[in-house]
Amino acid sequence: MPILHVQHVVPSFEVWKRLFDDDLIDRKQVGVRRYQIHRGVADPGMVMIDLEFDELAAAEKYRQRLYGLWAGPAHARVQDPQSWIIEVIESAEL
């Protein structure tokens, strides 16, 4: 299962979260099955999001839409945006 891992710094987590909740890219329609939002403990402005997809092509399509979003007015809301498409190789509960 491909996971699009996104990481960036936000000046205001609360403002960013409202924009994320507005879902400008329509996550479900593009193929996001589930997501998790992570936040830095020492730096609450560091935000990481993992978006899970059934297909690699859907993850790549969403990633391209993110780059378009970051190039527009949303660019002022995030700093140093980065993304990777990854997959879980191993997982264990201890």
FIKOLZA-1660 file (N, C-alpha, C; in steps of 0.1 Angstrom, whole numbers, plus 5000, padded with zeros to 4 digits):
% residues 94
   i   px   py   pz ch aa at
   1 5008 4988 5000  A  M  N
   1 5000 5000 5000  A  M CA
   1 5009 5012 5000  A  M  C
   2 5008 5021 4990  A  P  N
   2 5017 5033 4989  A  P CA
   2 5012 5043 4999  A  P  C
   3 5021 5050 5005  A  I  N
   3 5019 5061 5015  A  I CA
   3 5026 5073 5010  A  I  C
   4 5018 5084 5009  A  L  N
   4 5024 5097 5005  A  L CA
   4 5027 5103 5019  A  L  C
   5 5040 5105 5021  A  H  N
   5 5045 5111 5034  A  H CA
   5 5048 5126 5030  A  H  C
   6 5042 5135 5037  A  V  N
   6 5043 5149 5035  A  V CA
   6 5049 5156 5048  A  V  C
   7 5058 5165 5046  A  Q  N
   7 5064 5171 5058  A  Q CA
   7 5066 5186 5054  A  Q  C
   8 5062 5195 5063  A  H  N
   8 5065 5209 5062  A  H CA
   8 5064 5216 5075  A  H  C
   9 5068 5229 5075  A  V  N
   9 5067 5237 5087  A  V CA
   9 5055 5247 5085  A  V  C
  10 5047 5249 5095  A  V  N
  10 5036 5258 5094  A  V CA
  10 5037 5269 5105  A  V  C
  11 5034 5282 5101  A  P  N
  11 5035 5292 5111  A  P CA
  11 5025 5291 5122  A  P  C
  12 5013 5286 5118  A  S  N
  12 5002 5284 5127  A  S CA
  12 4995 5271 5125  A  S  C
  13 4997 5261 5134  A  F  N
  13 4990 5248 5132  A  F CA
  13 4975 5250 5131  A  F  C
  14 4969 5258 5139  A  E  N
  14 4955 5259 5139  A  E CA
  14 4950 5264 5125  A  E  C
  15 4957 5274 5119  A  V  N
  15 4953 5279 5106  A  V CA
  15 4955 5268 5095  A  V  C
  16 4966 5262 5096  A  W  N
  16 4969 5251 5087  A  W CA
  16 4959 5240 5088  A  W  C
  17 4955 5236 5100  A  K  N
  17 4945 5225 5102  A  K CA
  17 4931 5229 5096  A  K  C
  18 4927 5241 5098  A  R  N
  18 4915 5245 5091  A  R CA
  18 4915 5244 5076  A  R  C
  19 4926 5248 5070  A  L  N
  19 4928 5246 5056  A  L CA
  19 4928 5232 5052  A  L  C
  20 4935 5223 5060  A  F  N
  20 4936 5209 5057  A  F CA
  20 4922 5203 5058  A  F  C
  21 4914 5207 5068  A  D  N
  21 4900 5202 5069  A  D CA
  21 4891 5207 5058  A  D  C
  22 4894 5218 5051  A  D  N
  22 4887 5223 5040  A  D CA
  22 4888 5214 5028  A  D  C
  23 4899 5206 5028  A  D  N
  23 4901 5195 5018  A  D CA
  23 4900 5200 5003  A  D  C
  24 4909 5210 5000  A  L  N
  24 4908 5217 4987  A  L CA
  24 4911 5207 4976  A  L  C
  25 4918 5196 4978  A  I  N
  25 4921 5187 4968  A  I CA
  25 4912 5175 4967  A  I  C
  26 4902 5174 4976  A  D  N
  26 4892 5163 4977  A  D CA
  26 4899 5149 4978  A  D  C
  27 4905 5147 4990  A  R  N
  27 4913 5135 4993  A  R CA
  27 4905 5122 4989  A  R  C
  28 4893 5121 4993  A  K  N
  28 4886 5108 4990  A  K CA
  28 4884 5106 4975  A  K  C
  29 4881 5116 4968  A  Q  N
  29 4879 5115 4954  A  Q CA
  29 4891 5111 4946  A  Q  C
  30 4903 5115 4951  A  V  N
  30 4916 5112 4945  A  V CA
  30 4921 5099 4949  A  V  C
  31 4915 5093 4960  A  G  N
  31 4919 5079 4963  A  G CA
  31 4926 5077 4977  A  G  C
  32 4926 5088 4985  A  V  N
  32 4931 5086 4998  A  V CA
  32 4922 5077 5006  A  V  C
  33 4928 5066 5012  A  R  N
  33 4920 5056 5020  A  R CA
  33 4919 5060 5035  A  R  C
  34 4930 5066 5040  A  R  N
  34 4931 5070 5053  A  R CA
  34 4943 5079 5054  A  R  C
  35 4943 5087 5065  A  Y  N
  35 4955 5096 5067  A  Y CA
  35 4958 5097 5082  A  Y  C
  36 4970 5101 5085  A  Q  N
  36 4974 5104 5099  A  Q CA
  36 4982 5117 5098  A  Q  C
  37 4979 5126 5108  A  I  N
  37 4986 5138 5110  A  I CA
  37 4995 5137 5122  A  I  C
  38 5008 5140 5120  A  H  N
  38 5018 5140 5131  A  H CA
  38 5023 5154 5133  A  H  C
  39 5027 5157 5145  A  R  N
  39 5032 5170 5148  A  R CA
  39 5044 5169 5158  A  R  C
  40 5053 5178 5155  A  G  N
  40 5065 5177 5164  A  G CA
  40 5062 5181 5178  A  G  C
  41 5068 5173 5188  A  V  N
  41 5066 5176 5202  A  V CA
  41 5074 5188 5206  A  V  C
  42 5086 5189 5202  A  A  N
  42 5095 5200 5205  A  A CA
  42 5092 5212 5196  A  A  C
  43 5087 5209 5184  A  D  N
  43 5084 5220 5174  A  D CA
  43 5070 5217 5169  A  D  C
  44 5059 5223 5175  A  P  N
  44 5046 5220 5170  A  P CA
  44 5043 5226 5156  A  P  C
  45 5052 5234 5151  A  G  N
  45 5050 5239 5137  A  G CA
  45 5054 5229 5127  A  G  C
  46 5061 5218 5131  A  M  N
  46 5066 5208 5122  A  M CA
  46 5054 5198 5120  A  M  C
  47 5049 5197 5108  A  V  N
  47 5037 5188 5106  A  V CA
  47 5041 5178 5095  A  V  C
  48 5037 5166 5098  A  M  N
  48 5039 5154 5089  A  M CA
  48 5026 5148 5087  A  M  C
  49 5023 5144 5075  A  I  N
  49 5010 5137 5071  A  I CA
  49 5013 5125 5063  A  I  C
  50 5007 5114 5067  A  D  N
  50 5008 5101 5059  A  D CA
  50 4994 5099 5053  A  D  C
  51 4994 5098 5040  A  L  N
  51 4982 5095 5033  A  L CA
  51 4983 5082 5026  A  L  C
  52 4974 5073 5029  A  E  N
  52 4975 5059 5023  A  E CA
  52 4966 5058 5011  A  E  C
  53 4971 5051 5001  A  F  N
  53 4964 5048 4989  A  F CA
  53 4964 5033 4986  A  F  C
  54 4954 5029 4977  A  D  N
  54 4954 5015 4972  A  D CA
  54 4964 5014 4961  A  D  C
  55 4966 5025 4953  A  E  N
  55 4974 5024 4941  A  E CA
  55 4985 5035 4940  A  E  C
  56 4996 5031 4935  A  L  N
  56 5007 5040 4934  A  L CA
  56 5003 5052 4925  A  L  C
  57 4996 5050 4914  A  A  N
  57 4992 5061 4905  A  A CA
  57 4984 5071 4912  A  A  C
  58 4975 5067 4921  A  A  N
  58 4967 5077 4929  A  A CA
  58 4976 5085 4938  A  A  C
  59 4986 5079 4944  A  A  N
  59 4995 5086 4953  A  A CA
  59 5003 5097 4945  A  A  C
  60 5007 5093 4933  A  E  N
  60 5015 5102 4924  A  E CA
  60 5006 5113 4920  A  E  C
  61 4993 5110 4916  A  K  N
  61 4984 5121 4912  A  K CA
  61 4982 5131 4923  A  K  C
  62 4979 5126 4935  A  Y  N
  62 4977 5135 4946  A  Y CA
  62 4989 5143 4949  A  Y  C
  63 5001 5137 4948  A  R  N
  63 5014 5144 4950  A  R CA
  63 5015 5156 4941  A  R  C
  64 5012 5154 4928  A  Q  N
  64 5012 5164 4918  A  Q CA
  64 5002 5176 4921  A  Q  C
  65 4991 5172 4926  A  R  N
  65 4981 5182 4930  A  R CA
  65 4986 5190 4942  A  R  C
  66 4993 5184 4951  A  L  N
  66 4999 5191 4963  A  L CA
  66 5009 5201 4958  A  L  C
  67 5018 5197 4948  A  Y  N
  67 5027 5207 4943  A  Y CA
  67 5020 5219 4937  A  Y  C
  68 5009 5216 4930  A  G  N
  68 5001 5227 4924  A  G CA
  68 4996 5236 4935  A  G  C
  69 4991 5230 4946  A  L  N
  69 4986 5238 4957  A  L CA
  69 4997 5246 4964  A  L  C
  70 5008 5240 4966  A  W  N
  70 5019 5247 4972  A  W CA
  70 5025 5259 4963  A  W  C
  71 5023 5258 4950  A  A  N
  71 5028 5268 4941  A  A CA
  71 5018 5280 4941  A  A  C
  72 5006 5278 4946  A  G  N
  72 4996 5289 4947  A  G CA
  72 4996 5297 4960  A  G  C
  73 4985 5303 4963  A  P  N
  73 4983 5310 4975  A  P CA
  73 4986 5302 4988  A  P  C
  74 4985 5289 4988  A  A  N
  74 4987 5281 5000  A  A CA
  74 5002 5281 5003  A  A  C
  75 5010 5285 4994  A  H  N
  75 5025 5286 4996  A  H CA
  75 5028 5294 5009  A  H  C
  76 5021 5304 5011  A  A  N
  76 5023 5313 5023  A  A CA
  76 5020 5305 5036  A  A  C
  77 5013 5295 5035  A  R  N
  77 5008 5287 5048  A  R CA
  77 5018 5276 5051  A  R  C
  78 5027 5272 5042  A  V  N
  78 5036 5262 5045  A  V CA
  78 5051 5266 5042  A  V  C
  79 5060 5261 5049  A  Q  N
  79 5074 5264 5046  A  Q CA
  79 5082 5251 5044  A  Q  C
  80 5090 5251 5034  A  D  N
  80 5099 5239 5031  A  D CA
  80 5091 5226 5029  A  D  C
  81 5080 5227 5020  A  P  N
  81 5072 5214 5018  A  P CA
  81 5080 5204 5011  A  P  C
  82 5079 5191 5016  A  Q  N
  82 5086 5180 5010  A  Q CA
  82 5076 5168 5010  A  Q  C
  83 5078 5159 5001  A  S  N
  83 5070 5147 5001  A  S CA
  83 5078 5135 4995  A  S  C
  84 5074 5124 4999  A  W  N
  84 5079 5111 4995  A  W CA
  84 5068 5101 4994  A  W  C
  85 5069 5092 4984  A  I  N
  85 5060 5081 4983  A  I CA
  85 5068 5069 4989  A  I  C
  86 5062 5063 5000  A  I  N
  86 5069 5052 5007  A  I CA
  86 5060 5040 5008  A  I  C
  87 5065 5029 5013  A  E  N
  87 5057 5018 5016  A  E CA
  87 5061 5012 5029  A  E  C
  88 5052 5005 5036  A  V  N
  88 5056 4999 5049  A  V CA
  88 5062 4985 5045  A  V  C
  89 5074 4983 5050  A  I  N
  89 5081 4970 5048  A  I CA
  89 5079 4961 5059  A  I  C
  90 5078 4966 5071  A  E  N
  90 5076 4957 5083  A  E CA
  90 5069 4965 5094  A  E  C
  91 5060 4959 5101  A  S  N
  91 5053 4965 5112  A  S CA
  91 5051 4955 5123  A  S  C
  92 5053 4959 5135  A  A  N
  92 5052 4949 5146  A  A CA
  92 5046 4956 5159  A  A  C
  93 5038 4950 5166  A  E  N
  93 5034 4955 5179  A  E CA
  93 5042 4947 5190  A  E  C
  94 5047 4954 5199  A  L  N
  94 5055 4948 5210  A  L CA
  94 5049 4951 5224  A  L  C
% end
